[in-house]
């Protein structure tokens, strides 16, 4: 199995060659048509499609020996599967579960739901579909990085769960946030007009469902990977002392705003509010960058031939310049900055806001590298996320 950043560096520097077995966001149906992460049916041949998270593969499905069972056309030896019970709900889940799970089983992503929105509210079926689409992309990325994804139904103390809710009986809107592994999301965040209105009110350059999820699970993984571990002191050195009062920091942030020089040390203005928010914001950007570079390279997109005047970051920018991942991580970061520059110009050419409206100063690069090293040590598959 290739190591992730060794392989990523190769893909960044080499001309694009379509691999036979690619680890990306685009796969191939049995008919030869390109198929994509969220597809449940091939538009060319109408074959049923299913995503198997364990191997990060989307495949055409062949009927199994029993009604309701399926085999992956791309890997018949993988065993028998059933389609997630949420396939025929507004969630429209295209993930697969082992056939032994039984009829009506939910996949690993859907099993994280503690509360789904009230589907009798006319707009909620569509809102729930949007939310689940974003959440599945998040969960697939976490699994591919090798991070533990455990439902609270399996482990109440350390598991992860989601509440997708609207206003309560008293008319109070829920607050999006994280507490002890439970991520709460106001279902109205799935409404594009509402989310844009809030973005403007909050003076945010960027606000998406996927961004919410990546930020909130950052808080969850701080609890799982940093708290009371050997990483905690280095984390404090980079992000600040998280023991300071969160309530006081929140009030100060909304009263005074971010420091004028925040762009020298933080990835966003909100990241200045408290060390926990700095970690969660930087964590979200790490996931953004990983997913976007992987997807772009999977499509043969690269800005390395462009004449950008970006000065590459040197090794001493990193959290640990001596770490074995250093050179490859810098290649990844520098490729991301070039790619973001290219995509920003494409967005501007369509009259759209910048694709990536952020600046990454050296202090943030060090924080990103720290997160990368923590994820690498977490024990999963961060070293072999990309297979070519």
C-alpha positions in Angstrom: 0.0 0.0 0.0 1.4 3.4 -1.0 2.0 6.0 1.7 -0.4 8.9 1.4 1.9 11.8 1.2 4.6 10.0 -0.8 1.9 9.2 -3.4 0.4 12.7 -3.2 3.8 14.3 -3.8 4.2 12.1 -6.9 0.8 13.1 -8.2 1.5 16.8 -7.6 4.7 16.8 -9.5 4.0 14.3 -12.3 1.9 14.8 -15.4 -1.6 13.5 -15.1 -1.9 9.8 -16.0 -5.3 8.2 -15.6 -4.7 5.2 -13.2 -6.3 1.9 -13.5 -7.4 1.8 -9.8 -7.8 5.4 -8.6 -8.7 6.5 -5.1 -10.6 9.6 -5.8 -14.1 11.0 -6.1 -14.8 9.6 -9.6 -15.2 5.9 -10.4 -16.3 3.9 -13.4 -19.5 2.0 -13.9 -19.5 -1.4 -15.5 -20.7 0.3 -18.7 -17.6 2.6 -18.7 -19.5 5.7 -17.7 -17.9 7.9 -15.0 -19.8 7.8 -11.8 -19.5 10.0 -8.7 -19.6 9.8 -5.0 -23.3 10.7 -4.5 -24.7 8.6 -7.4 -27.1 5.7 -6.6 -27.8 4.9 -10.3 -25.8 5.2 -13.5 -27.4 7.7 -15.8 -26.1 5.8 -18.8 -27.0 2.2 -18.3 -29.4 2.6 -15.3 -27.4 0.2 -13.1 -27.8 0.4 -9.4 -24.8 1.9 -7.7 -23.5 1.6 -4.1 -20.7 3.1 -2.1 -18.7 0.8 0.2 -16.9 3.0 2.8 -14.5 0.4 4.0 -12.7 0.4 0.6 -13.8 3.9 -0.6 -15.3 2.4 -3.7 -18.4 3.3 -5.7 -19.5 0.4 -7.8 -22.2 -0.9 -10.0 -24.2 -3.6 -8.2 -25.1 -7.1 -9.3 -28.0 -8.9 -7.7 -27.0 -11.4 -5.0 -28.4 -14.9 -4.4 -31.1 -13.6 -2.0 -33.7 -10.9 -2.6 -32.3 -7.6 -1.4 -28.7 -8.7 -1.5 -26.0 -7.3 -3.8 -22.5 -7.9 -5.0 -20.1 -5.2 -6.0 -19.5 -5.5 -9.8 -16.0 -4.1 -9.3 -15.1 -6.6 -6.6 -17.4 -9.7 -6.4 -15.1 -11.3 -3.8 -15.9 -8.5 -1.3 -19.0 -10.4 -0.2 -22.7 -9.8 0.0 -24.2 -6.4 0.8 -27.5 -4.7 1.3 -28.4 -1.1 0.5 -28.7 1.3 3.4 -32.3 1.6 4.7 -32.2 5.3 4.1 -31.9 4.8 0.3 -35.6 5.3 -0.2 -36.0 8.1 2.3 -35.4 11.8 1.6 -31.8 11.2 2.8 -31.2 9.2 -0.4 -28.3 7.3 1.0 -26.3 5.2 -1.6 -24.0 3.5 1.0 -23.8 -0.3 1.4 -23.9 -2.4 4.6 -22.9 -6.1 5.0 -25.7 -8.4 4.2 -25.4 -10.0 7.6 -26.5 -6.7 9.1 -30.1 -7.7 8.1 -33.0 -6.0 6.4 -33.5 -2.4 7.4 -29.9 -1.8 8.6 -28.4 1.7 8.4 -24.9 2.4 7.1 -22.2 3.8 9.3 -23.0 7.3 8.3 -26.7 7.1 8.8 -26.2 5.3 12.1 -24.7 8.5 13.5 -28.0 10.2 13.5 -29.7 10.6 16.8 -32.4 13.0 15.6 -33.6 13.7 12.1 -35.8 16.7 11.2 -39.5 16.7 11.3 -40.4 15.5 7.8 -44.0 16.8 8.0 -42.5 20.3 7.7 -42.7 20.9 3.9 -39.2 22.1 3.4 -37.5 19.6 5.6 -37.3 16.5 3.3 -35.2 18.6 0.9 -33.2 20.1 3.7 -32.5 16.7 5.2 -31.3 15.4 1.8 -28.8 18.3 1.6 -27.6 17.7 5.1 -27.0 14.0 4.6 -25.2 14.6 1.3 -22.7 16.8 3.1 -22.4 14.5 6.2 -21.7 11.4 4.1 -18.8 13.2 2.4 -17.5 14.1 5.8 -17.8 10.6 7.2 -16.2 9.0 4.1 -13.2 11.4 4.5 -12.8 10.6 8.2 -12.9 6.8 7.5 -10.4 7.2 4.7 -8.1 9.1 7.0 -8.4 6.2 9.4 -9.9 8.3 12.2 -12.3 6.5 14.6 -15.9 6.9 13.6 -18.0 5.4 16.4 -21.7 6.0 16.9 -23.1 7.0 20.4 -25.3 3.9 19.9 -22.1 1.9 20.2 -20.3 4.0 22.8 -22.3 6.6 24.6 -19.3 8.1 26.3 -16.9 8.6 23.4 -19.1 8.1 20.3 -20.3 10.7 17.8 -23.9 11.6 17.0 -25.9 14.2 15.1 -29.1 16.1 15.9 -30.7 17.8 12.9 -33.5 19.9 14.5 -35.6 23.0 14.0 -37.3 25.4 16.3 -38.6 24.0 19.6 -42.2 24.2 21.0 -41.4 27.6 22.4 -40.2 28.9 19.0 -36.5 29.0 19.9 -34.1 28.1 17.1 -31.4 25.6 17.9 -27.7 26.6 18.1 -25.3 24.7 15.9 -22.5 23.3 18.0 -20.8 20.4 19.6 -21.0 19.0 23.2 -19.6 15.7 24.3 -19.7 14.1 20.9 -23.1 15.4 20.0 -23.2 17.7 17.0 -26.4 19.8 16.7 -27.3 21.5 13.4 -30.2 23.9 12.8 -31.9 22.3 9.8 -32.5 25.7 8.3 -28.8 25.8 7.6 -29.6 23.6 4.6 -31.7 26.5 3.1 -29.3 28.4 0.9 -31.1 31.8 1.3 -31.1 31.5 5.1 -27.5 30.4 5.3 -26.4 33.3 3.1 -28.3 35.7 5.2 -26.6 34.4 8.3 -23.2 34.5 6.6 -23.6 38.2 5.8 -24.9 39.0 9.3 -21.9 37.2 10.8 -19.5 38.8 8.3 -18.1 35.4 7.3 -16.4 34.9 4.0 -17.6 31.3 3.7 -20.5 29.3 5.2 -21.5 25.8 4.0 -23.0 22.6 5.4 -19.8 20.7 4.8 -17.8 23.4 6.5 -20.1 23.3 9.6 -19.6 19.5 9.8 -15.8 19.7 9.4 -15.6 22.4 12.1 -17.8 20.7 14.6 -16.1 17.3 14.3 -12.9 19.2 14.9 -14.1 19.8 18.4 -15.0 16.1 18.7 -11.6 15.0 17.7 -9.9 17.5 20.0 -11.6 15.5 22.8 -10.6 12.2 21.3 -7.0 12.9 20.1 -5.7 15.9 22.1 -7.3 16.1 25.6 -5.1 14.4 28.3 -2.6 13.1 25.8 1.1 13.8 25.1 -0.1 16.3 22.4 -1.8 18.7 24.7 1.2 20.9 25.6 2.3 21.3 22.0 -1.3 22.0 21.1 -1.4 24.8 23.7 1.9 26.2 22.4 0.4 26.5 18.9 -3.3 27.3 19.6 -3.3 28.8 23.1 -4.4 27.7 26.5 -7.8 26.1 26.2 -8.5 26.3 29.9 -9.3 30.0 29.7 -13.0 30.7 30.1 -14.9 29.9 26.9 -17.9 32.0 28.0 -15.7 35.1 28.6 -13.8 34.6 25.3 -17.1 34.3 23.5 -18.4 37.5 25.0 -15.2 39.3 24.3 -15.2 38.2 20.7 -18.7 39.5 20.1 -18.1 42.7 22.0 -14.7 43.5 20.5 -14.3 41.4 17.4 -11.1 39.8 16.2 -7.7 41.6 16.7 -6.7 43.8 13.8 -3.7 41.6 13.1 -5.5 38.3 13.2 -4.5 37.3 9.7 -0.9 37.0 10.8 -1.7 34.0 13.0 -5.2 32.6 12.4 -7.0 31.0 9.5 -10.2 33.1 10.2 -11.4 35.8 12.4 -13.6 33.4 14.3 -10.5 31.3 15.1 -9.2 34.1 17.3 -12.2 33.7 19.7 -10.8 30.8 21.8 -8.1 28.1 21.3 -10.8 25.5 20.8 -12.2 27.5 17.9 -8.8 28.0 16.5 -8.2 24.2 16.5 -11.7 23.5 15.0 -11.3 26.1 12.3 -7.8 24.9 11.3 -9.0 21.3 11.5 -11.8 22.1 9.0 -9.3 23.8 6.6 -7.1 20.7 6.8 -10.0 18.6 5.7 -11.0 21.1 3.0 -7.5 21.1 1.6 -7.1 17.3 1.7 -10.4 16.7 -0.1 -10.0 19.4 -2.7 -6.5 18.5 -3.7 -7.4 14.8 -3.9 -10.4 15.6 -6.0 -8.6 18.0 -8.3 -5.7 15.6 -8.9 -8.2 12.8 -9.6 -9.5 14.9 -12.5 -6.1 15.8 -13.7 -6.3 19.4 -12.5 -3.0 21.1 -11.5 -1.7 24.6 -11.4 2.0 23.7 -11.5 2.3 25.0 -15.1 0.7 28.3 -14.1 3.0 31.4 -13.7 2.1 32.2 -10.1 4.5 34.3 -8.1 3.9 32.4 -4.8 6.9 31.9 -2.7 6.9 28.3 -1.4 7.0 27.8 2.3 10.3 26.6 3.7 10.7 23.6 6.0 11.2 25.7 9.1 7.6 26.9 8.7 6.4 23.5 9.9 5.4 22.5 13.4 8.2 19.9 13.3 10.7 20.7 10.5 12.5 17.4 11.2 9.4 15.2 10.9 9.5 12.7 8.1 6.3 14.1 6.6 7.8 17.6 6.2 8.9 17.8 2.6 5.8 16.0 1.3 3.5 18.1 3.5 5.1 21.3 2.1 4.5 20.0 -1.5 0.9 19.4 -0.6 0.4 22.9 1.0 2.2 24.7 -1.9 0.2 22.7 -4.4 -3.0 23.7 -2.6 -2.1 27.4 -2.6 -1.5 27.3 -6.4 -4.7 25.3 -7.0 -6.7 27.7 -4.9 -5.3 30.6 -6.8 -6.3 29.0 -10.1 -9.8 28.1 -8.8 -10.3 31.6 -7.4 -9.7 33.1 -10.9 -12.1 30.6 -12.4 -14.8 31.7 -9.9 -14.1 35.3 -10.6 -14.5 34.6 -14.4 -18.0 33.4 -13.6 -18.8 36.4 -11.4 -18.8 34.2 -8.3 -17.1 34.8 -4.9 -13.6 33.3 -4.5 -13.5 29.5 -4.3 -11.1 29.8 -1.3 -11.3 33.3 0.3 -8.6 32.7 2.9 -4.9 33.4 3.3 -2.6 30.9 5.0 0.2 32.7 6.9 3.3 30.7 8.2 1.7 30.4 11.7 -1.3 28.6 10.2 0.9 26.3 8.2 2.6 25.2 11.4 -0.9 24.5 12.9 -1.9 22.5 9.9 1.2 20.4 10.0 0.6 19.7 13.7 -2.9 18.5 12.9 -1.5 16.4 10.1 1.0 14.7 12.4 -1.7 14.1 15.0 -3.9 12.5 12.4 -1.0 10.3 11.2 -0.4 9.0 14.7 -4.1 8.4 15.3 -3.5 5.0 13.8 -5.7 4.8 10.8 -5.1 5.1 7.1 -3.8 8.7 6.6 -0.8 7.1 5.0 -2.7 5.4 2.3 -5.7 7.6 1.6 -4.8 7.9 -2.1 -4.3 4.7 -4.1 -3.2 5.0 -7.7 
